């Protein structure tokens, strides 16, 4: 006779709620006092759980930070934008769609991404590895955009595929948003409009 594993939806829901409480408390504390200024004990206290529960539910501080960043790294806006890019035959629309997708990703997670990772990035190797993975995925997405522009024959004659990726990173990468919106206080609408126009000007042949 085979034994069946016991599965309790109530227990699973409770575990998910506990994890969510821990992550919410950690995010609030990290944003208020900086990553280095917060201890696991303080996260546990704010989340109304025991310290061992923090470790068993999420992990140590780098793992907590990685878990907080994960929704931004897996936001569907980029995948949706890339799907639209692949079906567009208009080079300017390709760049406009990319600007919109990168804007949505940043805007949805702005408090965490800018407040904690761009403005004062934690220096722990484990955290850097998560950020590096995000940057690699970002570059891969922009490479697909550059390839689409090249396939449409839309790139300026003096812009190679490699340079196209570099220019897309410069205009549409995370530092563009952190500079214009975070440091200079631009609204997302204004930043998106300017970024798209500037990228079109630098990348595309004159029509």
MARGUVO-307308 format. One record per residue (C-alpha): residue number from 1; z, y, x; residue in three letters. Coordinates in nm, 2 decimals. Layout:
REM residues N
resi, zz, yy, xx, resn
NUM, Z, Y, X, ALA
...
***
This chain:
REM residues 207
resi, zz, yy, xx, resn
1, 0.00, 0.00, 0.00, UNK
2, -0.10, 0.34, 0.14, UNK
3, 0.14, 0.63, 0.12, UNK
4, 0.02, 0.96, -0.01, UNK
5, 0.11, 1.29, 0.16, UNK
6, 0.32, 1.51, -0.06, UNK
7, 0.16, 1.85, -0.13, UNK
8, 0.35, 2.12, -0.30, UNK
9, 0.15, 2.42, -0.41, UNK
10, 0.48, 2.61, -0.46, UNK
11, 0.58, 2.54, -0.10, UNK
12, 0.24, 2.64, 0.03, UNK
13, 0.25, 2.97, -0.17, UNK
14, 0.60, 3.04, -0.03, UNK
15, 0.49, 2.98, 0.33, UNK
16, 0.19, 3.21, 0.28, UNK
17, 0.42, 3.48, 0.13, UNK
18, 0.65, 3.45, 0.42, UNK
19, 0.37, 3.48, 0.67, UNK
20, 0.24, 3.78, 0.48, UNK
21, 0.58, 3.95, 0.49, UNK
22, 0.61, 3.89, 0.86, UNK
23, 0.27, 4.03, 0.93, UNK
24, 0.32, 4.33, 0.71, UNK
25, 0.66, 4.41, 0.87, UNK
26, 0.51, 4.37, 1.22, UNK
27, 0.22, 4.60, 1.14, UNK
28, 0.44, 4.87, 1.01, UNK
29, 0.67, 4.85, 1.31, UNK
30, 0.39, 4.84, 1.56, UNK
31, 0.22, 5.15, 1.41, UNK
32, 0.55, 5.34, 1.39, UNK
33, 0.68, 5.26, 1.74, UNK
34, 0.41, 5.09, 1.94, UNK
35, 0.36, 4.73, 2.03, UNK
36, 0.59, 4.74, 2.33, UNK
37, 0.87, 4.91, 2.14, UNK
38, 0.92, 4.63, 1.88, UNK
39, 1.10, 4.30, 1.93, UNK
40, 1.06, 3.97, 1.74, UNK
41, 1.42, 4.02, 1.61, UNK
42, 1.33, 4.35, 1.46, UNK
43, 1.02, 4.20, 1.29, UNK
44, 1.23, 3.92, 1.15, UNK
45, 1.49, 4.17, 1.02, UNK
46, 1.23, 4.39, 0.86, UNK
47, 1.06, 4.08, 0.70, UNK
48, 1.40, 3.95, 0.58, UNK
49, 1.35, 3.61, 0.76, UNK
50, 1.52, 3.44, 1.05, UNK
51, 1.38, 3.47, 1.41, UNK
52, 1.28, 3.10, 1.42, UNK
53, 1.08, 3.15, 1.10, UNK
54, 0.87, 3.42, 1.27, UNK
55, 0.78, 3.18, 1.55, UNK
56, 0.71, 2.89, 1.32, UNK
57, 0.51, 3.09, 1.07, UNK
58, 0.30, 3.31, 1.30, UNK
59, 0.41, 3.28, 1.66, UNK
60, 0.51, 3.52, 1.94, UNK
61, 0.41, 3.89, 1.96, UNK
62, 0.06, 3.84, 2.10, UNK
63, -0.01, 3.58, 1.83, UNK
64, 0.12, 3.82, 1.56, UNK
65, -0.11, 4.09, 1.70, UNK
66, -0.40, 3.85, 1.70, UNK
67, -0.33, 3.75, 1.34, UNK
68, -0.32, 4.12, 1.24, UNK
69, -0.66, 4.18, 1.41, UNK
70, -0.83, 3.88, 1.26, UNK
71, -0.93, 4.03, 0.93, UNK
72, -1.11, 4.31, 1.11, UNK
73, -1.29, 4.06, 1.34, UNK
74, -1.41, 3.85, 1.04, UNK
75, -1.48, 4.13, 0.79, UNK
76, -1.79, 4.03, 0.59, UNK
77, -1.94, 4.38, 0.61, UNK
78, -2.12, 4.31, 0.94, UNK
79, -2.26, 3.98, 0.83, UNK
80, -2.38, 4.14, 0.50, UNK
81, -2.54, 4.43, 0.70, UNK
82, -2.71, 4.18, 0.94, UNK
83, -2.85, 3.98, 0.65, UNK
84, -3.00, 4.31, 0.50, UNK
85, -3.13, 4.40, 0.84, UNK
86, -3.32, 4.07, 0.88, UNK
87, -3.49, 4.14, 0.55, UNK
88, -3.58, 4.50, 0.61, UNK
89, -3.92, 4.61, 0.74, UNK
90, -3.82, 4.98, 0.77, UNK
91, -3.68, 5.06, 1.12, UNK
92, -3.48, 5.36, 0.99, UNK
93, -3.33, 5.14, 0.72, UNK
94, -3.23, 4.89, 0.98, UNK
95, -3.03, 5.15, 1.17, UNK
96, -2.89, 5.30, 0.85, UNK
97, -2.78, 4.96, 0.73, UNK
98, -2.61, 4.89, 1.06, UNK
99, -2.43, 5.22, 1.06, UNK
100, -2.31, 5.15, 0.71, UNK
101, -2.18, 4.80, 0.80, UNK
102, -2.00, 4.91, 1.11, UNK
103, -1.85, 5.21, 0.92, UNK
104, -1.72, 4.98, 0.64, UNK
105, -1.56, 4.75, 0.89, UNK
106, -1.38, 5.03, 1.07, UNK
107, -1.28, 5.22, 0.76, UNK
108, -1.13, 4.91, 0.59, UNK
109, -0.90, 4.84, 0.89, UNK
110, -0.87, 5.19, 1.03, UNK
111, -0.49, 5.23, 1.04, UNK
112, -0.45, 4.91, 1.24, UNK
113, -0.76, 4.92, 1.45, UNK
114, -0.75, 5.28, 1.56, UNK
115, -0.37, 5.33, 1.54, UNK
116, -0.29, 5.03, 1.74, UNK
117, -0.59, 4.91, 1.94, UNK
118, -0.80, 5.22, 2.02, UNK
119, -0.54, 5.49, 2.06, UNK
120, -0.28, 5.29, 2.26, UNK
121, -0.41, 4.94, 2.33, UNK
122, -0.14, 4.68, 2.42, UNK
123, -0.19, 4.55, 2.77, UNK
124, -0.10, 4.19, 2.73, UNK
125, -0.36, 3.94, 2.85, UNK
126, -0.35, 3.74, 2.53, UNK
127, -0.42, 4.06, 2.33, UNK
128, -0.70, 4.16, 2.56, UNK
129, -0.86, 3.82, 2.51, UNK
130, -0.87, 3.88, 2.13, UNK
131, -1.02, 4.23, 2.18, UNK
132, -1.27, 4.10, 2.42, UNK
133, -1.38, 3.83, 2.17, UNK
134, -1.42, 4.11, 1.91, UNK
135, -1.63, 4.32, 2.15, UNK
136, -1.85, 4.02, 2.24, UNK
137, -1.91, 3.95, 1.87, UNK
138, -1.99, 4.31, 1.81, UNK
139, -2.25, 4.32, 2.09, UNK
140, -2.41, 4.00, 1.96, UNK
141, -2.44, 4.16, 1.62, UNK
142, -2.60, 4.47, 1.77, UNK
143, -2.83, 4.25, 1.98, UNK
144, -2.97, 4.11, 1.66, UNK
145, -3.03, 4.46, 1.53, UNK
146, -3.22, 4.54, 1.86, UNK
147, -3.42, 4.23, 1.82, UNK
148, -3.52, 4.32, 1.47, UNK
149, -3.63, 4.67, 1.58, UNK
150, -3.83, 4.51, 1.86, UNK
151, -3.99, 4.26, 1.62, UNK
152, -4.10, 4.55, 1.40, UNK
153, -4.25, 4.73, 1.71, UNK
154, -4.03, 5.03, 1.64, UNK
155, -3.87, 5.09, 1.97, UNK
156, -3.98, 5.38, 2.18, UNK
157, -4.21, 5.27, 2.47, UNK
158, -3.94, 5.38, 2.73, UNK
159, -3.66, 5.18, 2.56, UNK
160, -3.63, 4.81, 2.67, UNK
161, -3.45, 4.55, 2.46, UNK
162, -3.15, 4.56, 2.70, UNK
163, -3.14, 4.94, 2.68, UNK
164, -3.17, 4.92, 2.30, UNK
165, -2.86, 4.71, 2.28, UNK
166, -2.68, 4.96, 2.51, UNK
167, -2.79, 5.26, 2.30, UNK
168, -2.68, 5.08, 1.98, UNK
169, -2.34, 5.01, 2.14, UNK
170, -2.31, 5.38, 2.24, UNK
171, -2.40, 5.51, 1.90, UNK
172, -2.26, 5.24, 1.67, UNK
173, -1.99, 5.07, 1.88, UNK
174, -1.62, 5.11, 1.82, UNK
175, -1.58, 5.40, 2.06, UNK
176, -1.82, 5.62, 1.86, UNK
177, -1.61, 5.58, 1.55, UNK
178, -1.28, 5.62, 1.73, UNK
179, -1.41, 5.94, 1.90, UNK
180, -1.56, 6.11, 1.60, UNK
181, -1.32, 6.00, 1.32, UNK
182, -1.00, 5.94, 1.52, UNK
183, -1.01, 6.20, 1.79, UNK
184, -1.22, 6.47, 1.64, UNK
185, -1.12, 6.42, 1.27, UNK
186, -1.46, 6.37, 1.12, UNK
187, -1.49, 6.22, 0.78, UNK
188, -1.65, 5.87, 0.77, UNK
189, -1.94, 6.00, 0.57, UNK
190, -2.02, 6.27, 0.82, UNK
191, -1.98, 6.03, 1.11, UNK
192, -2.20, 5.77, 0.96, UNK
193, -2.48, 6.02, 0.88, UNK
194, -2.47, 6.17, 1.23, UNK
195, -2.45, 5.83, 1.41, UNK
196, -2.75, 5.70, 1.21, UNK
197, -2.96, 6.01, 1.28, UNK
198, -2.88, 6.01, 1.65, UNK
199, -2.95, 5.64, 1.69, UNK
200, -3.28, 5.67, 1.52, UNK
201, -3.38, 5.97, 1.74, UNK
202, -3.29, 5.78, 2.06, UNK
203, -3.43, 5.44, 1.97, UNK
204, -3.73, 5.48, 1.75, UNK
205, -4.08, 5.59, 1.80, UNK
206, -4.18, 5.91, 1.62, UNK
207, -4.34, 5.83, 1.29, UNK
***
